[in-house]
Amino acid sequence: MRKLLAAALVFVFLGTGVSHAHQPVILLDSDTSAEKGPLLVDGTVSFAIRASFTKAGQKKAFRAQLKEGDALNFQFLIMDKKPENALKMTQLPNLVVTGPGGFKTTMKLNERTKFFESYTQTTYLYLGRYSSVAKSGVYSFLLTSRGKAAITLGVGNKEIPGEVTRGAAPMVSASAAPVAPATASAKPSASASAPATTAGYTMAQVKVNDNIKTCWAVVDDYVYDLTKWINSHPGGAGAIVSLCGTDATSAFKTQHQNQAKPAVRLDSYKLGPLQK
């Protein structure tokens, strides 16, 4: 399992009168089950799980690990802007949470409480909240869409850096260099040029570079070395680290569709085309 350190505390939720900083984790299109999705190693640490859907019937999931007696806390949120705030509750994704000892609950969306998140200058709506005492083990969170929508799940309440693991890709050691394409002789970097061949980079090479030391990702069939963007990303390191070794097309477009500045910044890290 590769380890992802979500180091930036970037979401401050003020709806309850107590500030909670939530580290961002973006659910990918490939996270269709809890086993395939990310694992929050400590489910009491604050995370903002972001998920977007384009049609009904899509599934995205993740897991959170808790100890006996820990607080099991999560909230269902949307941005207070169209089209999200114009959707009826019945049009938003369904959330089912299962856990140890036969635990199972379906999230009830029964409020529309506004709050202003000062870090990103964004107004959100709380639609539902849940709190109970956890049993020791792993809890699974499964979202099933009912149509096009983008939502955020707030999980945990400890304002400390948290660890996330994802997938079964091999871990690259801290001293290892990124895997170069077969036709390239130089070590790739954020400023490296595209490989000489039109074949480009393989997805297998991208998956190996899946950590904070060598972070590669695919966006729109091009491979990017995002390593140097991790600590300079305005939205926090965790948002980039969660994309390392993946096809991040959907995640990037969800956050930065039609935004020129992020697109220009991304282009500066281009390595070359993804080999088909």
C-alpha positions as CSV (number, residue, x, y, z in Angstrom):
1,M,0.0,0.0,0.0
2,R,1.4,3.4,-0.9
3,K,1.3,6.0,1.8
4,L,0.0,9.5,1.1
5,L,0.6,12.2,3.7
6,A,-2.1,14.8,3.6
7,A,-0.1,17.6,5.2
8,A,-2.1,20.7,4.6
9,L,-5.0,21.8,6.8
10,V,-7.1,23.7,4.4
11,F,-10.9,23.4,5.0
12,V,-12.2,25.3,8.0
13,F,-15.8,24.4,8.8
14,L,-17.5,26.8,11.1
15,G,-21.1,25.6,11.0
16,T,-21.1,24.2,14.6
17,G,-19.3,27.1,16.2
18,V,-16.1,25.0,16.4
19,S,-13.5,25.3,13.7
20,H,-12.6,22.0,12.0
21,A,-9.7,22.0,9.5
22,H,-10.3,19.3,6.9
23,Q,-7.5,17.9,4.6
24,P,-8.7,17.3,1.1
25,V,-8.9,13.9,-0.5
26,I,-10.4,13.6,-4.0
27,L,-12.3,10.4,-4.9
28,L,-11.3,9.2,-8.4
29,D,-13.5,7.6,-11.0
30,S,-11.7,4.3,-10.2
31,D,-12.7,4.4,-6.5
32,T,-15.9,2.4,-7.2
33,S,-15.7,0.4,-4.0
34,A,-14.4,0.8,-0.5
35,E,-11.6,-1.7,-1.3
36,K,-10.5,0.3,-4.3
37,G,-10.8,3.7,-2.7
38,P,-8.5,5.5,-0.2
39,L,-8.2,4.5,3.4
40,L,-8.1,7.2,6.1
41,V,-5.6,5.6,8.5
42,D,-7.0,7.5,11.5
43,G,-10.7,8.3,10.9
44,T,-10.7,10.8,13.8
45,V,-8.4,13.2,11.8
46,S,-10.2,15.9,9.8
47,F,-10.6,15.1,6.1
48,A,-12.7,16.7,3.3
49,I,-13.6,13.9,0.9
50,R,-14.6,15.4,-2.4
51,A,-16.6,13.5,-5.0
52,S,-18.2,14.6,-8.3
53,F,-20.6,12.7,-10.5
54,T,-21.7,13.2,-14.1
55,K,-24.7,10.9,-14.2
56,A,-26.9,8.6,-12.1
57,G,-25.7,5.2,-11.0
58,Q,-22.0,6.1,-10.5
59,K,-20.3,4.9,-7.3
60,K,-17.4,6.3,-5.4
61,A,-16.1,5.0,-2.0
62,F,-13.5,5.2,0.7
63,R,-12.7,3.7,4.1
64,A,-11.8,5.1,7.6
65,Q,-10.1,3.2,10.3
66,L,-11.2,3.8,13.9
67,K,-10.4,2.4,17.3
68,E,-12.8,1.2,20.0
69,G,-14.4,4.3,21.6
70,D,-13.3,6.8,19.0
71,A,-15.8,9.3,17.7
72,L,-17.4,8.4,14.4
73,N,-18.2,11.8,12.9
74,F,-19.1,12.8,9.3
75,Q,-21.0,15.5,7.5
76,F,-22.6,15.8,4.1
77,L,-22.0,19.2,2.4
78,I,-22.4,21.0,-0.9
79,M,-21.3,24.4,-2.2
80,D,-24.0,27.1,-1.9
81,K,-24.0,27.9,-5.6
82,K,-25.7,26.6,-8.7
83,P,-26.1,23.9,-9.9
84,E,-25.5,22.2,-6.5
85,N,-27.7,24.4,-4.3
86,A,-30.6,24.1,-6.8
87,L,-30.7,20.3,-6.6
88,K,-33.4,18.6,-4.5
89,M,-32.3,16.3,-1.7
90,T,-33.5,13.4,-3.7
91,Q,-31.2,14.3,-6.6
92,L,-28.0,14.2,-4.4
93,P,-25.9,11.1,-4.0
94,N,-27.0,8.4,-1.5
95,L,-24.4,7.7,1.2
96,V,-24.4,4.3,3.0
97,V,-21.8,3.7,5.8
98,T,-21.1,0.2,7.0
99,G,-18.7,-1.0,9.8
100,P,-17.8,-3.5,12.4
101,G,-20.4,-5.6,14.2
102,G,-22.9,-5.2,11.4
103,F,-23.1,-1.4,11.6
104,K,-25.0,0.2,8.8
105,T,-26.5,3.6,8.3
106,T,-27.9,5.6,5.4
107,M,-27.1,9.3,5.6
108,K,-30.2,11.4,6.3
109,L,-30.2,14.8,4.5
110,N,-32.4,16.9,6.7
111,E,-31.0,20.4,7.0
112,R,-29.6,23.3,4.9
113,T,-27.4,25.2,7.2
114,K,-25.1,27.8,5.7
115,F,-21.6,28.6,6.8
116,F,-18.8,30.6,5.3
117,E,-15.4,28.9,4.8
118,S,-12.8,31.7,5.1
119,Y,-9.8,29.9,3.6
120,T,-11.3,29.6,0.1
121,Q,-13.9,32.4,0.6
122,T,-16.7,29.9,-0.1
123,T,-20.1,29.4,1.3
124,Y,-21.2,25.8,2.0
125,L,-24.4,24.1,3.1
126,Y,-24.6,21.4,5.7
127,L,-27.2,18.9,4.5
128,G,-26.7,16.2,7.1
129,R,-24.5,15.2,10.1
130,Y,-23.9,12.0,11.9
131,S,-22.1,11.3,15.2
132,S,-21.7,8.1,17.3
133,V,-19.1,6.0,19.2
134,A,-17.1,3.7,17.0
135,K,-16.2,0.1,17.4
136,S,-12.7,-1.0,16.5
137,G,-12.2,-1.6,12.8
138,V,-12.7,-0.2,9.3
139,Y,-15.8,1.8,8.2
140,S,-16.7,1.9,4.6
141,F,-18.4,4.9,2.9
142,L,-20.2,4.3,-0.4
143,L,-21.7,7.1,-2.4
144,T,-24.2,6.3,-5.3
145,S,-25.2,9.1,-7.5
146,R,-28.7,10.0,-8.6
147,G,-27.5,12.4,-11.2
148,K,-24.9,15.1,-11.9
149,A,-23.6,16.5,-8.7
150,A,-20.5,17.5,-6.7
151,I,-20.4,17.0,-2.9
152,T,-18.0,17.0,0.1
153,L,-18.0,14.7,3.1
154,G,-16.4,16.0,6.2
155,V,-14.9,13.2,8.3
156,G,-13.3,13.4,11.7
157,N,-12.5,16.4,13.8
158,K,-8.8,16.3,14.9
159,E,-6.8,19.2,13.4
160,I,-3.6,17.3,12.8
161,P,-1.9,16.0,9.7
162,G,-3.4,12.7,8.6
163,E,-2.2,9.7,6.6
164,V,-4.1,8.2,3.6
165,T,-3.2,5.0,1.8
166,R,-4.5,4.1,-1.6
167,G,-4.3,1.0,-3.8
168,A,-1.7,-1.7,-4.0
169,A,0.9,0.0,-6.1
170,P,4.5,-0.6,-5.0
171,M,6.0,2.0,-2.7
172,V,9.0,3.9,-4.2
173,S,11.8,4.5,-1.6
174,A,12.7,8.0,-0.7
175,S,16.0,7.8,-2.5
176,A,14.6,6.3,-5.7
177,A,14.4,8.4,-8.9
178,P,11.3,8.5,-11.0
179,V,11.0,5.7,-13.6
180,A,12.1,7.1,-16.9
181,P,10.5,6.1,-20.2
182,A,12.3,3.4,-22.2
183,T,13.5,5.9,-24.8
184,A,14.7,8.6,-22.3
185,S,18.2,8.6,-20.8
186,A,17.7,11.5,-18.3
187,K,15.9,11.4,-15.0
188,P,12.5,13.0,-15.5
189,S,11.7,16.1,-13.5
190,A,9.2,18.9,-13.4
191,S,11.2,20.7,-16.1
192,A,11.9,17.6,-18.2
193,S,11.0,17.6,-21.8
194,A,8.7,15.1,-23.5
195,P,10.4,11.8,-24.6
196,A,11.8,11.8,-28.0
197,T,9.5,9.0,-29.2
198,T,5.8,9.6,-29.9
199,A,5.0,6.4,-27.8
200,G,5.3,8.5,-24.6
201,Y,5.0,7.2,-21.1
202,T,3.0,4.1,-19.9
203,M,0.4,4.1,-17.2
204,A,2.6,1.5,-15.4
205,Q,5.4,4.1,-15.1
206,V,2.9,6.6,-13.7
207,K,1.6,4.2,-11.1
208,V,5.2,3.6,-9.8
209,N,5.7,7.3,-9.2
210,D,3.0,7.5,-6.6
211,N,4.4,9.3,-3.5
212,I,5.6,12.7,-2.3
213,K,9.1,12.1,-3.5
214,T,8.1,11.3,-7.1
215,C,4.6,12.2,-7.9
216,W,3.3,11.7,-11.5
217,A,-0.3,11.9,-12.7
218,V,-2.2,11.8,-16.0
219,V,-4.5,14.6,-17.1
220,D,-6.2,14.4,-20.5
221,D,-3.8,11.7,-21.8
222,Y,-0.6,13.6,-20.9
223,V,1.8,12.7,-18.0
224,Y,2.8,15.3,-15.5
225,D,5.5,15.3,-12.8
226,L,3.7,17.1,-9.9
227,T,6.4,16.6,-7.3
228,K,7.3,20.3,-7.1
229,W,3.6,21.3,-7.0
230,I,2.9,19.4,-3.8
231,N,4.2,22.0,-1.3
232,S,3.3,25.0,-3.4
233,H,-0.3,24.1,-4.2
234,P,-2.6,26.8,-2.9
235,G,-5.3,24.3,-1.9
236,G,-2.8,22.2,0.2
237,A,-0.4,19.4,-0.3
238,G,-3.0,16.7,0.3
239,A,-5.0,17.6,-2.8
240,I,-2.0,16.8,-5.0
241,V,-0.6,13.9,-3.0
242,S,-3.9,12.0,-3.3
243,L,-3.5,12.1,-7.2
244,C,0.0,10.7,-7.3
245,G,0.2,7.6,-9.6
246,T,-3.3,8.1,-10.9
247,D,-5.3,9.4,-13.9
248,A,-6.3,12.7,-12.4
249,T,-8.3,14.0,-15.3
250,S,-11.6,14.0,-13.6
251,A,-10.2,15.4,-10.3
252,F,-8.4,18.3,-12.0
253,K,-11.4,19.3,-14.1
254,T,-13.7,19.1,-11.1
255,Q,-11.6,21.7,-9.3
256,H,-10.2,23.8,-12.1
257,Q,-12.5,23.6,-15.2
258,N,-12.1,26.7,-17.4
259,Q,-9.6,28.2,-15.0
260,A,-6.6,29.5,-16.9
261,K,-4.0,29.9,-14.1
262,P,-4.1,26.2,-12.8
263,A,-4.0,25.0,-16.4
264,V,-0.9,27.1,-17.2
265,R,0.8,25.9,-14.0
266,L,-0.1,22.3,-14.8
267,D,1.4,22.6,-18.3
268,S,4.7,23.6,-16.8
269,Y,5.0,20.1,-15.3
270,K,4.3,18.2,-18.5
271,L,6.5,15.2,-19.2
272,G,4.9,14.0,-22.4
273,P,2.0,12.0,-23.8
274,L,0.5,8.9,-22.3
275,Q,1.3,5.8,-24.3
276,K,-1.8,4.2,-25.8
